[in-house]
């Protein structure tokens, strides 16, 4: 079964836990990259804050990367 995760600043992603997403608080670029690389292979969709998406750069569009959705600012 595929899973959904969220990576970003706690206030912006905390609510996704209520819908069953695996939430990873990331207050800076390093934490966002660590959370991304720690995601299990079962994660199919990752919700990202704009800052987290920027921190991941090209990693989020790699061929085997999960689908990403960036929250509007």
C-alpha positions as CSV (number, residue, x, y, z in Angstrom):
1,X,0.0,0.0,0.0
2,X,1.3,3.5,-0.8
3,X,1.7,6.1,1.8
4,X,1.6,9.9,1.9
5,X,4.2,12.0,3.7
6,X,4.6,15.7,4.4
7,X,7.8,17.6,4.9
8,X,8.1,21.2,6.1
9,X,7.7,23.7,8.9
10,X,5.6,22.2,11.7
11,X,2.8,24.8,11.6
12,X,2.3,24.2,7.9
13,X,2.3,20.4,7.8
14,X,1.0,19.3,11.2
15,X,-2.6,19.1,10.1
16,X,-1.8,16.5,7.4
17,X,-1.3,14.0,10.2
18,X,-5.0,14.1,10.8
19,X,-5.5,12.7,7.3
20,X,-3.0,9.9,7.9
21,X,0.1,11.4,6.4
22,X,3.5,10.7,7.9
23,X,4.6,14.2,9.0
24,X,8.3,15.2,9.1
25,X,8.9,18.6,10.7
26,X,11.8,20.4,8.9
27,X,12.7,23.9,10.0
28,X,15.6,24.3,7.6
29,X,17.1,22.9,4.4
30,X,19.2,20.3,6.1
31,X,16.3,18.8,8.0
32,X,14.2,18.7,4.8
33,X,16.9,16.8,2.9
34,X,17.4,14.4,5.9
35,X,13.6,13.7,6.0
36,X,13.5,13.2,2.2
37,X,16.3,10.7,2.2
38,X,14.8,8.8,5.2
39,X,11.4,8.3,3.5
40,X,10.5,4.6,3.1
41,X,10.0,3.1,-0.4
42,X,6.3,2.8,0.4
43,X,5.8,6.6,0.2
44,X,4.2,7.5,-3.1
45,X,3.2,11.1,-2.5
46,X,5.1,13.8,-0.6
47,X,3.5,17.2,0.4
48,X,6.2,19.8,0.6
49,X,6.3,23.4,1.8
50,X,7.9,25.8,-0.6
51,X,11.1,26.0,1.5
52,X,11.4,22.2,1.6
53,X,10.8,21.9,-2.1
54,X,13.5,24.5,-2.8
55,X,15.9,22.6,-0.4
56,X,15.4,19.3,-2.3
57,X,16.1,20.8,-5.7
58,X,16.5,18.2,-8.4
59,X,16.2,15.3,-5.9
60,X,12.4,15.6,-6.0
61,X,12.2,15.0,-9.8
62,X,14.6,12.0,-9.9
63,X,13.2,9.1,-11.9
64,X,12.4,6.9,-8.8
65,X,11.3,9.8,-6.6
66,X,7.8,9.9,-5.2
67,X,5.3,12.4,-6.7
68,X,5.5,15.7,-4.9
69,X,3.0,18.5,-4.3
70,X,4.2,21.9,-3.2
71,X,1.9,23.9,-0.9
72,X,1.1,27.4,-2.1
73,X,2.7,30.2,-0.2
